Amino acid sequence: MSEITKQSTGATFRNVSYLWDETKAAELAGDEVALFIYRSNLLGADLRLTNYGGGNTSVKITDKDPLTGLETEVMWIKGSGGDIGTLKKSGCAALYLDRLHSLENVYRGIEFEDEMVELFNHCIFDLASKAPSIDTPLHGFLPFKHIDHLHPDAAIAIAAAKDGKQITEDLFQGEIGWVGWQRPGFDLGLQLRDCLEEAASRGIRLKGIMLGSHGLFTWGDTSYESYINTLEVIEKCADYLEAHYGKKGPVFGGTNTAIPVLEAELRRKQAAKVAPILRGFCSSYQKMIGHFTDDVRVLEFINSNDLSKLAPLGTSCPDHFLRTKISPLVLELSPEEDLSDVKAIQARLQPGFESYRQMYSDYYNSCKHDNSPAMRDPNPVVILYPGVGMFTFSKDKTTARLASEYYINAVNVMKGAEAISEYTSLPRQEAFNIEYWLLEEAKLQRMPKPKALSGRVALITGSAGGIGKAIAKRFAEEGACVVINDINLERLEGAKAEFQAKFGRDAAASVLLDVTSAESIVMALEGAALAFGGVDIIVNNAGISISKSIAEHSIEEWDRLYDILVKGQFLVSKEGINIMRKQGFGGDIVNIVSKNAVVAGPNNPGYGSAKAAQAHLTRLMAAELGADKIRVNTVNPDAVISDSNIWAGGWAEGRAKAYGITVEELPAYYAKRTLLNEIILPDDIANACFAFVGGLLNKSTGNALNVDGGVAMGFYR
């Protein structure tokens, strides 16, 4: 591991990232709030210091009261639901510090914690600021100007150790205080203050406080001092753990030799095969999106002898627990298991899921309070497959990915705690009180209503351009995860960058796909399973056009049309159906056909007959797949010229020749021959596809929707 040294302080860091830029900080000099946000972003950029959305930071400044014109003390702190790594001023809460302190006069005790949160609003200084978080009093009752509250794995490993308090005392020679586990709130803020004052009464000046099973508080007189203090404390924790690995014996009790070791490619193939089955089980309440990782830290844990001892304990840090649930489900499958018999594997796995759901129901019923929210989805979030990797499932890809990251943090904590002592998790009742906290429930109730395609995964062939890209964009806008694909790598990379810029890193995956190759299609669908857990929507859009008379048509051109349009639709649908059947909750196949499937025109025997074959294959699949709740429908476009690949390769010239006009006259020609006198755009086709899959036509299959501006010859009889 490389060393990072800050020359002016002599501090050396091997386990954390020193990111402070003195030039950048100098530009912010004099603006304490800007420096606090800068420090926050640096801390949040290193996942060894805290998770996405985890931890909190603050600064106390003097500002002019807009009502009195007098100087008053104001605390700026990360607002509720924010992330310090991406924090901006607009994401902070600003409060009158004296008003916050005065709330102690009306605090009625720990039984009335939740009512204090509403009172924080009476302390707001900046009316444009975010709602204050539950951590607000934890910062407010500490007298330091700059404060960092983080969830670093190295510190939590000590905080979650059986004798963590004594280890903290010995390691830091009393300079880091200790406050035992308690749910965040007003009382915990008072305990932090008491801890500080008790140490001061003994002549000890604390430079931080460890929260049992939770995290770390550190501080400084300046933003930079707080930053350095935070890094130094975490570095010392990490060094301590590193020095103890192996002293008590092998990590996690050593490797379980009964688990076969698979190469990375074989692990991922096995994961891709089982992911849709797992997604089906996890979606028994609502559609879930999956995430897979075979990170080395995960493999070390799931392939160990101590997996059966540690996994049921669950996590310790409440931030970890909220995203990973009470404990993971461990699959009783060999890494080399033959997964080809889907029904047999489903039968093998079903008892494990039923047992997990019963465990969760028992946990809820034994811990619930009179005013607890109703029990939520009892399915696991984290699923461990020894020898293969870890799956996480949640309502969207971002939440599933974050659950994976948080469980890796939990694995790090267990590893460290076991190395120095013995790992302890949150007691079940305390875990329940966090998971079903009324304040957390209120957050969930304020979440935006899911979009029409939330929780669904769509693969649209040929989606790096033209009609396919328009469909993928529309689906992503409606909440779907999309698998962008193309045969052209350069075009694919450009589309991927475009989608990530517009929709974020988790909305789209990309795969190379040649629809004429069964091997390429299998690999693409494996990519969808690894990225999102499976697929719900297949849109067969990839195509080419060749306009020639039957006498001029070559055999090669004829075969190419049928390979891409008909064989491609068959191969992609076949593999998509396999995955949908594994999931067991149905799906949609939409085939982009053409008006030419029913209209006989000149110079069009190859393209038109291939489109007719696509249309009838749609009807045949619909007739066959109804029992699987897989709907199969057709969209018939016509003359979609804008940004469409089919106009390349001489098609436009061929059609213009057939109609006795110039290429430039084609758009107007096509529009004039329609009943509505409209030019058809890729977005029009995307809207039609969404009409089939968006939820309003869930009882329609075998149908065709014409999007051609109205071509009477194309009407279905």
Secondary structure, 3 states (H helix, E strand, C coil): CCCEEECCCCEEECCCCCCCCHHHHHHCCCCHHHHHHHHHHHHHCCCCCCCCCCCEEEEEEEEECCCCCCEEEEEEEEECCCCHHHCCHHHEEEEEHHHHHHHHHCCCCHHHHHHHHHHHHHHECCCCCCCECCCHHHHHCCCCCEEEEECCHHHHHHHCECCHHHHHHHHHCCCEEEECCCCCCHHHHHHHHHHHHHHHHCCCCCCEEEECCCEEEEEECCHHHHHHHHHHHHHHHHHHHHHHCCCCCCHHHCECCCCCCCCHHHHHHHHHHHHHHHHHHHCCCCCCEEEEECCHHHHHHHCECCHHHHHHHCCCCHHHHHHHCCCCEECCCCCCCCCCCHHHHHHHHHHHHHHHHHHHHHHHHHHCCCCCCCCCCCCCCEEEECCCEEEEEECCHHHHHHHHHHHHHHHHHHHHHHHHCCECCCCHHHHHHHHCCHHHHHHHHHCCCCCCCCCCEEEECCCCCHHHHHHHHHHHHCCCEEEEEECCHHHHHHHHHHHHHHHCCCCEEEEECCCCCHHHHHHHHHHHHHHHCCCCEEEECCCCCCCCCCCCCCHHHHHHHHHHHHHHHHHHHHHHHHHHHHHCCCEEEEEECCHHHCCCCCCCHHHHHHHHHHHHHHHHHHHHHHHHCEEEEEEEECCCCCCCHHHCCCHHHHHHHHHCCCHHHHHHHHHHCCCCCCCCCHHHHHHHHHHHHCCCCCCCCCCEEEECCCCHHHCCC
